[in-house]
Amino acid sequence: MFGSETSFFTVIAFAGLAYLLGSIPFALVVSRILGLSDPRTYGSGNPGATNVLRTGNKVAAALTLLGDAAKGWLAVWLALRLGMSPTVVAVAALAVFLGHLYPIFLGFKGGKGVATALGVLLAINPVLGLATMTTWLIVAFFFRMSSLAALASALFAPFYYVILSGVLWQAAVPVLIALGFISLLLFWRHKSNIARIIEGTEPRLEKKSIRNQ
């Protein structure tokens, strides 16, 4: 399947390293460094940038966002930089994302993965990441819902990868499959948000601080 015994172990090694990298809980790391409460004890309980923002500390939220995106980017960038096959790149992308969702360091209870998924897309190709980010911004601007913007971005990312293939990059089936799984997992992790969107009770983004929300 992987061409050789060596490449098989390469896949396993990249999967393990990417998963461990994805398991690094930057929300907790940043919060502890800055003397903030554990993000799992307030708000949504989600160890991610959006929940960290509920402390009112925009620097902490920005650092969390950067860290979560960076680990997704690094896992895929390393695979590409080392000239790994599309299969290894795909495995690295999915493994680092799963690491964030189900981190071994937090009892397999992690975040929703939006920032990490963005990092993965930026590593595959900056244009792919920017196109997906633009989708998030447009939906968030018009509908004022971060969750809906994330869902729209998750839906469109694999399509962007296919549509722009042959123009800005050459699509690889393993990578497309990995992006498809990441999108499905994003929808699964946002199932409570989807329910609230349908009910009309999903919180909307405000121009002012969400510190007291």
Residue pairs with C-beta under 8 A, 6 or more apart in sequence:
1 8
2 8
2 10
2 11
2 85
2 87
3 85
7 85
7 88
10 84
10 88
11 87
11 88
11 91
14 75
14 78
14 79
14 84
14 88
14 91
14 92
14 95
15 91
15 92
15 95
16 95
17 75
18 75
18 79
18 91
18 92
18 93
18 95
18 96
18 99
19 95
19 96
19 98
19 99
19 104
20 99
20 104
21 71
21 74
21 75
21 96
21 99
22 71
22 72
22 75
22 95
22 96
22 97
22 98
22 99
22 100
22 101
22 103
22 116
23 99
23 100
23 103
23 104
23 105
23 106
23 110
24 67
24 71
24 99
24 103
24 105
25 47
25 103
25 105
25 106
25 110
26 63
26 64
26 67
26 68
26 71
27 39
27 47
27 48
27 49
27 51
27 52
27 64
27 68
27 111
28 38
28 39
28 40
28 47
28 106
29 67
30 36
30 52
30 60
30 63
30 64
30 67
31 37
31 38
31 39
31 52
31 55
31 60
31 64
34 57
34 59
34 60
36 52
36 55
36 57
36 60
37 55
39 45
39 46
39 47
39 48
39 51
39 52
40 46
40 47
40 106
40 109
42 51
42 54
42 55
43 51
43 54
44 50
44 51
45 51
46 111
46 112
47 106
47 110
47 111
48 64
48 68
48 111
48 112
48 114
48 115
49 61
49 62
49 64
49 65
49 68
49 115
50 61
50 146
52 60
52 61
52 64
53 60
53 61
53 210
54 210
54 211
54 213
55 61
55 211
56 209
56 211
64 115
65 115
68 100
68 111
68 115
68 116
68 119
69 115
69 116
69 118
69 119
69 122
70 119
71 96
71 99
71 100
71 116
71 119
72 93
72 96
72 97
72 100
72 115
72 116
72 117
72 118
72 119
72 120
72 122
72 123
73 119
73 120
73 122
73 123
74 96
74 119
74 123
75 92
75 93
75 95
75 96
75 120
75 123
76 89
76 92
76 93
76 96
76 119
76 120
76 123
76 124
77 123
78 92
79 88
79 89
79 92
80 89
80 123
80 124
84 92
85 174
86 172
86 173
86 174
86 175
87 174
89 124
89 172
89 174
89 175
89 178
90 172
90 174
90 175
90 177
90 178
91 174
91 178
93 120
93 123
93 124
93 175
93 178
93 179
93 182
94 178
94 181
94 182
96 116
96 120
97 113
97 116
97 117
97 120
97 182
97 185
98 185
99 110
100 110
100 111
100 113
100 116
101 110
101 111
101 112
101 113
101 185
101 189
102 108
102 109
102 110
103 109
103 110
112 150
112 186
112 189
112 190
113 182
113 185
113 186
113 189
114 150
114 153
114 186
117 154
117 157
117 182
117 186
118 129
118 132
118 133
119 129
120 182
121 128
121 129
121 132
121 157
121 179
122 128
122 129
122 130
123 129
124 161
124 169
124 175
125 168
125 169
127 164
127 168
128 157
128 160
128 161
128 164
128 168
128 169
131 156
131 160
131 164
132 153
132 156
132 157
132 160
133 153
135 149
135 152
135 153
135 156
136 149
136 150
136 152
136 153
137 149
138 149
139 145
139 148
139 149
139 152
139 153
140 146
140 148
140 149
140 205
143 149
143 204
144 204
144 205
144 206
145 197
145 202
145 203
145 204
145 205
146 205
147 190
147 193
147 194
147 196
147 197
147 202
148 193
148 197
148 202
150 186
150 190
151 186
151 187
151 190
151 193
151 194
154 182
154 183
154 186
154 187
155 183
157 179
157 182
157 183
158 176
158 179
158 180
158 183
161 171
161 175
161 176
161 179
162 171
162 176
165 171
187 194
193 202
196 202
196 203
203 213
206 213
